[in-house]
């Protein structure tokens, strides 16, 4: 009987634990470092799903028992630097350097040097040790520099975080002058619960116009305490480009790009040694998507290898462990902050007094959890689609947040984008949020055969759609030395021609490719324009490629999964959706980007009166009468006389 009662109690406890965990959107394992006090980092994955003040965090053991914890703020954001005793290395023809003795083992992640006279640029090799007998390579090849004329300075070495007593710096003297002995060297003391300074982010290259590189940076969640982005750029040689970080922010009921930060990226090389400043300070983002825009000038597109987020100083989590793994649950904003007696020790706790616990992976992907957390308001009012002149089928997708890219036909045929409507299979409106993009929408054009008109070359270009209000025409050529006057014109009534844009296209460097020519125009009425090049007395300049750039727009909405249609081209006022009340949360979540099919549009049929039950009856009755009349006519038909059977 006792066994039966115990089984019932255990089943009830498990049921309660499962019910208690259903409100959490995230679960992560925590692996303690043995028994006793533990320090746990507040990392980027945790910040992506937990409440801003961590009030919804719960730590539980395998039995479901809550493990008390304390969130301990960083005492000071100012770094603490510890000096060491410097010992010179035996110099050779190719190297020199020093060892730094810290006296005792110190946990550190950074070292800075003092007493090097500018200007200088030096390559180094860094090793660490705890006993001076066994050395570990920490930095295979790094560089320090102080170049006032170039505005570049770096006197700190980033070290893989660890406990070291000895650090050994070996200078590479093969391509630069030998440095004198420094005045001093210092290491930054790192607490065991300190936040890692950098976190890798997902980056995707985006289509862009010539002379500009664009990248989509995906963050694991909204409202992250990011203070700067650090770029990893490939290639060699000097670099000097303006970079901007943008984010879609609410404006006039929609989304428009807003600048979070701008900086001039710089890199230079001397004797094969690189010095660079590739850090962009930014305001804290509100959403989960950022756009990086880099002005390439006349250079090749930026070879971006990666982006890291630099976070503001974060608190750390203290708890006591019996040595067994525990689990973190979070992502339920309805919960109130827990109250544990352990909080009485908050002012006495220091990260270097506890062992370091490690995070496990996140059980629920952040994107899925964010989509579930956003409330889908459902379909809107019913709308008769018969007044719209164009309709497009929206691709099916997994239910959730989607972003539909508006193409050339939508931009040309719609009435200032105010007539756009998304309808489901029952003609209910699907609310959306209009989003303006910083990057353009690209339309490749077919370059027709050149027509010679005296000293002028003409190309009749098809813009694919009539009535484009704004656009940019990008022209490319494989020639390298030339100078041509270029005009973009449109034929009007009576054969008159109207100039849409004109420019001088020239290039005088045979060792490099010619930059594309960008012609901005507005108010094109038809879909065909004429491009003219004044060739003078030269050979015709071949136009190898033409691309149309249009303003970038998207519609953000909740996709039910299937059966959606985009209708437009109707004189109608702009919509007013309750979805605008959720705009802040809607833009903070990642969206699956969709593109309309390239098959074009299908005009909507005119409105017709639906057939009711009586209509069906009369149609059926007429059909029956026709059949009966046909049978009656066959019966009344006179039979033909057959010839007599031969005898």
C-alpha positions in Angstrom: 0.0 0.0 0.0 2.9 2.3 0.8 4.5 1.5 -2.5 1.3 2.3 -4.3 0.9 5.6 -2.4 4.5 6.5 -3.2 4.0 5.8 -6.9 0.9 8.1 -6.9 2.8 10.9 -5.1 5.8 10.5 -7.6 3.4 10.7 -10.6 1.7 13.7 -9.2 5.1 15.4 -8.6 6.2 14.7 -12.1 2.9 16.0 -13.5 3.3 19.2 -11.5 6.8 19.7 -12.6 5.8 19.2 -16.3 3.0 21.7 -15.9 5.3 24.2 -14.2 7.7 24.0 -17.1 5.2 24.5 -19.8 5.3 28.3 -19.6 9.1 28.5 -20.3 10.3 28.8 -23.8 13.9 27.9 -23.2 15.7 25.2 -21.3 19.5 24.9 -20.9 21.7 22.5 -19.0 24.2 23.8 -16.5 27.3 21.7 -15.7 28.9 22.7 -12.3 32.6 22.5 -11.7 32.4 20.1 -8.8 30.7 20.8 -5.5 30.3 24.1 -3.7 29.9 27.8 -4.8 29.5 28.3 -8.6 29.8 31.3 -10.9 27.8 31.3 -14.1 28.2 33.8 -17.0 25.3 35.7 -18.4 26.0 35.0 -22.0 24.4 36.1 -25.3 22.2 33.0 -25.6 20.7 33.7 -22.2 20.1 37.4 -22.9 18.3 36.4 -26.1 15.4 34.7 -24.3 15.4 35.8 -20.7 13.6 38.9 -19.3 15.8 42.0 -19.1 16.3 41.7 -15.3 16.4 37.9 -15.4 13.3 37.7 -13.2 11.9 34.7 -15.1 15.0 32.6 -14.6 14.6 29.3 -12.6 17.3 26.8 -11.9 16.1 23.2 -11.1 17.8 19.9 -10.4 16.7 16.6 -12.0 14.0 16.1 -9.3 12.4 19.5 -10.1 13.6 21.1 -6.9 14.4 24.8 -7.3 18.1 25.7 -6.8 18.4 29.2 -5.2 20.6 31.6 -7.0 21.7 35.3 -6.8 22.2 37.7 -9.7 25.3 39.6 -8.8 26.0 42.9 -10.6 29.5 43.8 -11.7 31.0 46.0 -9.0 32.8 48.3 -11.5 33.1 48.4 -15.3 36.5 49.9 -14.9 39.3 47.4 -15.6 41.8 46.4 -12.9 45.3 46.2 -14.3 48.1 44.3 -12.5 51.8 44.9 -13.2 54.4 42.3 -13.5 58.2 42.0 -13.4 59.8 42.1 -16.9 62.7 39.8 -17.8 64.4 40.4 -21.2 64.7 37.5 -23.7 68.0 36.7 -25.3 67.9 38.6 -28.6 68.8 37.0 -32.0 69.1 38.4 -35.5 65.4 37.9 -36.1 63.7 38.2 -32.7 63.8 39.8 -29.3 61.2 40.2 -26.5 60.5 39.7 -22.8 58.9 37.6 -20.1 56.3 39.0 -17.7 56.3 37.4 -14.2 53.1 38.2 -12.3 54.3 36.6 -9.1 51.2 34.4 -8.7 48.7 32.8 -11.0 46.3 35.4 -12.3 43.2 35.0 -14.4 43.4 37.4 -17.3 42.2 38.0 -20.9 44.2 41.1 -21.9 47.7 42.6 -21.6 48.8 46.1 -22.3 52.2 47.6 -22.8 53.6 51.0 -21.7 56.7 52.9 -22.9 56.8 52.3 -26.7 57.6 55.4 -28.6 55.4 56.1 -31.7 55.4 55.6 -34.5 55.8 51.8 -34.6 54.2 48.7 -36.1 55.4 45.3 -34.7 54.4 41.7 -35.2 54.6 39.4 -32.1 54.1 35.9 -30.8 52.6 35.3 -27.3 52.9 32.3 -25.0 51.7 31.6 -21.5 52.8 29.3 -18.6 52.1 28.5 -15.0 55.5 27.1 -14.1 57.9 28.6 -16.7 58.7 25.1 -17.9 55.7 24.2 -20.0 54.5 26.9 -22.4 51.2 27.2 -24.3 50.9 29.2 -27.5 48.2 31.9 -26.9 48.6 34.1 -30.0 50.4 32.6 -33.0 50.8 35.9 -34.8 49.5 39.3 -33.7 50.4 42.9 -34.2 50.7 46.1 -32.1 51.0 49.6 -33.5 50.9 53.3 -32.8 50.7 55.3 -36.0 49.5 58.8 -35.3 49.6 60.0 -38.9 47.2 57.1 -39.9 45.0 57.5 -36.8 45.7 53.8 -35.8 46.7 52.7 -32.3 46.6 49.4 -30.5 48.8 48.7 -27.5 46.7 45.9 -25.9 46.9 42.1 -26.6 43.8 40.0 -26.4 44.6 36.7 -24.6 42.5 33.5 -24.4 41.0 33.8 -20.9 42.9 31.6 -18.5 45.1 31.5 -15.4 48.7 32.4 -16.0 51.7 33.4 -14.0 54.2 33.9 -16.9 53.6 35.5 -20.3 56.3 35.6 -23.0 56.2 38.1 -25.8 58.6 37.5 -28.8 59.0 40.4 -31.2 59.5 39.6 -35.0 62.5 41.9 -35.9 62.9 40.6 -39.5 61.0 43.5 -41.2 61.1 46.2 -38.5 63.5 47.9 -36.2 64.2 46.4 -32.8 62.2 47.9 -29.9 63.9 49.1 -26.7 62.9 47.6 -23.4 59.5 48.7 -22.2 58.7 50.7 -19.1 56.1 48.2 -18.1 53.5 45.6 -18.9 50.1 45.0 -17.2 47.4 42.3 -17.3 43.7 42.9 -16.8 42.3 40.9 -13.9 39.1 39.0 -15.0 36.6 37.6 -12.4 35.5 34.1 -13.0 31.9 35.2 -13.6 32.8 38.0 -16.1 31.0 38.3 -19.3 32.9 37.2 -22.4 33.6 40.5 -24.3 32.7 39.2 -27.8 30.0 36.9 -29.3 29.9 35.7 -33.0 26.8 36.7 -35.0 25.2 35.3 -38.2 25.9 37.4 -41.3 24.5 37.2 -44.9 25.5 39.2 -47.9 22.6 41.1 -49.4 22.0 42.4 -53.0 23.2 46.0 -53.4 24.0 48.7 -55.9 27.5 49.2 -57.3 30.0 50.8 -54.9 28.1 49.6 -51.8 28.3 46.4 -49.9 25.3 45.4 -47.7 25.0 42.6 -45.1 22.2 41.3 -43.0 23.3 40.7 -39.4 21.0 38.4 -37.5 20.9 38.7 -33.7 19.7 35.8 -31.5 17.0 38.1 -29.9 15.8 41.6 -29.4 16.9 44.3 -26.9 20.5 42.9 -26.6 23.0 45.1 -24.7 25.4 45.4 -27.7 27.6 48.4 -27.6 29.8 47.8 -30.8 30.3 45.5 -33.7 33.8 44.2 -34.6 34.3 43.2 -38.2 36.6 40.5 -39.5 37.6 41.5 -43.1 39.6 39.3 -45.4 42.1 40.4 -48.0 45.3 42.3 -47.7 46.5 45.9 -48.2 45.1 49.2 -47.2 41.4 49.8 -46.3 39.5 53.0 -45.9 35.7 52.8 -46.1 32.7 54.4 -44.4 30.4 51.9 -42.6 27.0 52.3 -41.2 24.8 50.1 -39.1 21.0 50.5 -39.6 17.9 49.0 -38.0 14.2 49.2 -39.0 12.4 51.5 -36.5 8.7 52.6 -36.3 7.8 55.6 -38.4 4.5 56.8 -39.7 2.8 53.5 -39.0 5.5 51.4 -40.7 9.1 50.6 -40.6 12.0 52.8 -41.9 15.7 52.4 -41.6 17.5 54.3 -38.8 21.2 54.6 -38.2 22.6 53.1 -35.0 26.2 53.9 -35.6 28.7 55.0 -38.2 32.5 54.6 -38.4 35.4 54.8 -40.8 37.0 51.4 -41.2 40.8 51.6 -41.5 43.6 49.2 -42.3 47.1 49.6 -43.5 50.2 47.4 -44.0 53.9 48.0 -43.6 56.5 45.4 -44.4 53.7 42.8 -44.4 52.4 43.7 -41.0 48.7 44.9 -40.7 47.3 47.5 -38.5 43.5 47.9 -38.4 40.6 49.6 -36.6 37.4 47.7 -37.6 35.2 48.4 -34.5 31.9 50.2 -35.1 30.3 51.7 -31.9 26.5 51.5 -32.1 23.4 52.3 -30.0 21.7 49.3 -28.4 19.5 47.6 -31.0 15.8 47.0 -30.3 15.1 44.2 -32.9 16.8 41.1 -34.0 18.0 42.2 -37.5 20.7 44.8 -38.4 21.9 45.9 -41.7 25.6 46.8 -42.3 26.2 49.2 -45.2 29.7 49.8 -46.4 30.7 52.5 -49.0 33.1 50.7 -51.3 33.9 53.6 -53.5 35.7 52.4 -56.6 37.0 49.3 -54.7 35.9 45.7 -54.9 33.0 44.7 -52.6 34.0 44.3 -49.0 35.3 40.8 -48.1 33.5 40.4 -44.8 34.4 37.2 -43.0 32.5 37.6 -39.8 31.0 40.0 -37.2 31.3 39.9 -33.5 29.1 41.7 -31.0 30.7 43.5 -28.1 28.5 43.5 -25.1 28.1 45.9 -22.2 29.4 44.5 -18.8 26.9 42.0 -17.5 26.1 40.6 -14.1 26.9 37.0 -13.1 24.9 34.2 -11.4 25.9 32.6 -8.1 24.5 29.3 -6.9 25.6 26.4 -4.7 26.0 22.9 -6.2 26.1 19.3 -5.0 28.2 18.5 -8.1 25.3 17.2 -10.2 24.0 18.9 -13.4 21.1 21.3 -13.1 18.8 22.9 -15.6 17.9 26.6 -16.3 14.3 27.4 -17.4 13.5 30.9 -18.7 11.4 32.8 -21.2 8.1 33.2 -19.3 7.6 37.0 -18.8 4.5 36.4 -16.7 6.6 35.1 -13.8 7.5 37.3 -10.9 11.1 37.5 -9.6 11.9 34.7 -7.1 12.9 35.5 -3.5 15.7 33.3 -2.0 17.4 33.7 1.4 20.7 33.4 -0.5 20.1 37.0 -1.7 21.3 38.1 1.8 24.9 37.3 0.7 24.7 39.4 -2.5 27.0 42.2 -1.2 29.6 39.6 -0.1 29.8 37.5 -3.2 32.8 37.8 -5.6 33.3 35.7 -8.8 36.8 34.7 -7.9 35.5 32.9 -4.8 33.5 30.4 -6.8 34.2 27.7 -9.3 33.1 28.3 -12.9 30.0 26.5 -14.1 29.4 25.9 -17.8 26.3 26.4 -20.0 24.9 23.7 -22.2 23.1 24.2 -25.5 19.6 25.9 -25.8 16.8 23.3 -26.1 14.4 25.6 -28.1 15.7 27.6 -31.1 15.4 31.3 -30.3 13.6 32.1 -33.6 10.9 29.5 -33.0 10.4 30.7 -29.4 10.1 34.3 -30.5 7.5 33.5 -33.1 5.4 31.6 -30.6 5.7 34.6 -28.2 4.2 37.0 -30.6 0.4 37.0 -30.8 -1.1 36.5 -34.2 -4.2 38.8 -34.3 -5.8 36.6 -37.0 -7.5 37.7 -40.2 -9.2 41.1 -40.6 -12.4 42.3 -42.3 -13.8 40.7 -45.5 -13.0 42.6 -48.7 -14.5 42.2 -52.2 -11.5 41.7 -54.5 -13.4 42.5 -57.7 -12.3 46.2 -57.7 -8.6 45.4 -57.9 -7.0 45.1 -61.3 -4.1 42.8 -60.3 -3.6 39.8 -58.2 -0.5 37.7 -57.3 -0.3 34.4 -55.5 1.8 34.6 -52.3 4.0 31.5 -51.9 3.0 29.0 -49.2 5.2 28.9 -46.1 5.3 27.5 -42.6 2.9 29.4 -40.3 4.6 32.3 -38.7 6.0 35.7 -39.3 6.8 36.4 -43.0 8.2 39.3 -45.1 7.0 39.6 -48.7 9.3 41.5 -51.1 7.5 43.9 -53.4 8.7 43.6 -56.9 8.7 45.8 -60.0 5.1 45.2 -61.0 3.8 46.0 -57.5 5.9 49.2 -57.3 4.7 50.4 -60.7 1.0 49.4 -60.7 0.1 50.1 -57.1 -1.3 53.5 -56.0 1.5 54.6 -53.8 1.5 51.3 -51.9 -1.7 52.3 -50.1 -3.8 49.9 -52.1 -2.0 46.8 -51.2 -4.1 44.1 -49.6 -3.3 40.5 -48.6 -6.4 38.2 -48.8 -6.9 34.6 -47.7 -9.1 32.0 -49.5 -12.2 33.5 -48.0 -11.3 37.1 -49.0 -10.5 38.1 -45.4 -7.7 40.6 -45.1 -4.4 39.6 -43.5 -3.0 42.6 -41.6 0.5 43.6 -42.5 3.2 46.2 -41.6 4.8 48.1 -44.5 8.6 48.0 -44.2 11.0 50.3 -46.1 14.4 48.8 -46.8 17.6 50.6 -47.1 18.8 48.3 -49.9 17.4 48.3 -53.4 15.3 45.7 -55.3 17.4 44.6 -58.3 15.9 43.8 -61.8 18.3 42.4 -64.4 17.6 43.9 -67.8 18.3 42.5 -71.3 20.8 44.6 -73.3 19.4 44.8 -76.8 21.4 45.0 -80.0 23.1 48.4 -80.6 21.6 50.7 -83.1 24.0 53.1 -84.9 22.6 56.6 -85.5 25.6 58.5 -87.0 28.1 59.1 -84.2 25.6 57.9 -81.6 24.8 54.4 -80.3 21.3 53.7 -79.1 19.9 50.9 -77.0 16.2 50.5 -76.6 15.8 49.2 -73.0 12.7 47.4 -71.7 12.2 48.4 -68.0 9.8 45.4 -67.6 7.1 47.7 -66.2 5.6 51.0 -67.1 5.1 54.0 -64.9 8.1 53.5 -62.6 8.2 56.5 -60.3 11.8 56.3 -59.1 14.7 54.1 -60.2 18.4 53.8 -61.0 19.8 52.3 -64.1 23.2 50.7 -63.7 25.4 50.2 -66.8 28.5 48.1 -67.0 31.2 47.8 -69.7 34.3 45.7 -70.2 36.2 48.6 -71.9 38.8 50.3 -69.7 39.7 53.6 -71.4 36.9 55.7 -72.7 34.8 58.9 -72.2 31.2 59.1 -73.3 28.3 61.5 -72.8 25.3 59.3 -71.9 21.6 60.2 -72.0 18.5 58.2 -70.9 15.4 59.4 -72.8 11.8 58.5 -73.2 9.7 59.0 -76.3 6.6 61.0 -75.8 3.5 61.9 -78.0 4.3 62.9 -81.6 7.8 61.4 -81.5 9.1 64.0 -78.9 11.8 62.8 -76.6 12.1 63.7 -72.9 15.5 63.4 -71.1 15.2 61.3 -67.9 18.9 61.4 -66.9 22.3 62.3 -68.3 25.9 61.9 -67.2 29.5 61.6 -68.4 30.9 58.1 -68.2 34.7 57.9 -68.3 37.6 55.8 -67.2 41.3 56.3 -67.8 43.0 53.4 -66.0 43.7 50.5 -68.3 45.0 48.3 -65.5 41.6 48.2 -63.7 37.9 47.6 -64.6 35.8 50.6 -65.3 33.3 51.5 -62.6 29.6 51.1 -63.4 27.6 54.1 -64.4 24.5 54.8 -62.2 21.7 56.9 -63.8 19.0 58.1 -61.4 15.6 58.8 -63.0 12.0 59.5 -62.0 8.6 59.8 -63.7 9.1 57.2 -66.5 5.7 56.9 -68.1 6.2 53.9 -70.4 8.2 50.7 -70.1 10.6 51.4 -72.9 13.5 54.0 -72.7 16.3 54.8 -75.0 19.9 54.9 -73.9 22.2 57.0 -76.1 26.0 57.2 -76.1 27.9 59.9 -78.0 30.8 57.9 -79.5 32.5 60.8 -81.2 35.2 59.4 -83.5 35.8 56.3 -81.4 34.8 52.7 -81.6 31.4 52.0 -80.1 31.5 51.5 -76.4 29.8 48.1 -75.7 27.3 48.0 -72.8 27.8 44.5 -71.3 25.1 44.6 -68.6 22.2 46.7 -67.4 20.5 46.5 -64.1 17.4 48.4 -62.8 17.5 49.3 -59.1 14.1 50.1 -57.4 13.2 51.2 -53.9 13.2 48.2 -51.5 9.9 47.5 -49.7 8.5 44.5 -47.8 5.2 43.5 -46.1 5.5 42.0 -42.7 2.6 39.7 -41.7 1.6 36.5 -40.0 1.4 33.8 -42.7 -1.3 31.1 -41.9 0.6 28.6 -44.1 -1.2 28.7 -47.5 -4.0 30.2 -49.6 -2.9 33.9 -49.7 -3.2 36.4 -52.5 -1.8 39.9 -52.9 -4.2 42.3 -54.7 -3.5 45.9 -55.8 -4.1 48.6 -58.4 -7.3 50.2 -57.1 -8.2 53.7 -56.0 -8.6 52.9 -52.3 -7.5 54.4 -49.0 -4.7 52.9 -47.0 -5.6 50.1 -44.5 -5.9 50.6 -40.8 -5.0 47.4 -38.9 -4.9 46.7 -35.2 -1.6 45.0 -36.0 0.0 48.4 -35.8 -0.4 48.1 -32.0 2.0 45.1 -32.1 4.4 46.8 -34.5 7.2 47.1 -31.9 7.1 43.3 -31.2 6.5 42.4 -34.8 9.6 44.1 -36.0 11.7 42.6 -33.2 11.2 39.1 -34.4 12.9 37.4 -37.4 10.8 36.9 -40.5 11.0 34.4 -43.4 11.5 36.4 -46.6 9.2 35.5 -49.5 9.2 36.6 -53.1 6.3 36.7 -55.5 6.4 34.3 -58.5 7.9 35.8 -61.7 4.9 34.7 -63.8 3.4 38.1 -63.7 -0.1 39.1 -62.8 -3.6 37.8 -63.6 -6.4 40.4 -63.9 -9.2 39.7 -61.4 -12.5 38.8 -63.0 -15.3 41.3 -62.7 -17.8 40.9 -59.8 -20.5 38.4 -60.6 -23.7 37.6 -58.7 -23.3 34.4 -56.7 -25.6 31.5 -57.8 -28.1 30.7 -55.1 -30.2 27.6 -54.6 -33.0 28.7 -56.8 -30.6 29.5 -59.6 -29.1 26.0 -59.4 -32.7 24.6 -59.6 -33.6 26.5 -62.8 -30.3 25.6 -64.5 -30.9 21.9 -63.7 -34.5 22.1 -64.9 -33.4 23.6 -68.2 -30.8 20.8 -68.6 -33.4 18.1 -68.0 -35.8 19.7 -70.6 -33.1 19.7 -73.2 -32.4 16.1 -72.6 -36.1 15.1 -72.8 -36.6 17.1 -76.0 -33.7 15.3 -77.6 -35.1 11.9 -76.7 -38.5 12.8 -78.0 -37.1 14.0 -81.3 -35.3 10.7 -81.7 -38.5 8.6 -81.1 -40.6 10.6 -83.5 -38.0 10.3 -86.3 -39.4 8.2 -89.2 -37.6 4.9 -89.7 -35.8 4.3 -93.0 -37.2 1.5 -95.3 -34.8 -1.4 -95.5 -34.2 -3.2 -98.8 -35.8 -6.7 -99.1 -33.7 -9.6 -97.9 -32.1 -11.2 -100.9 -33.5 -14.6 -101.8 
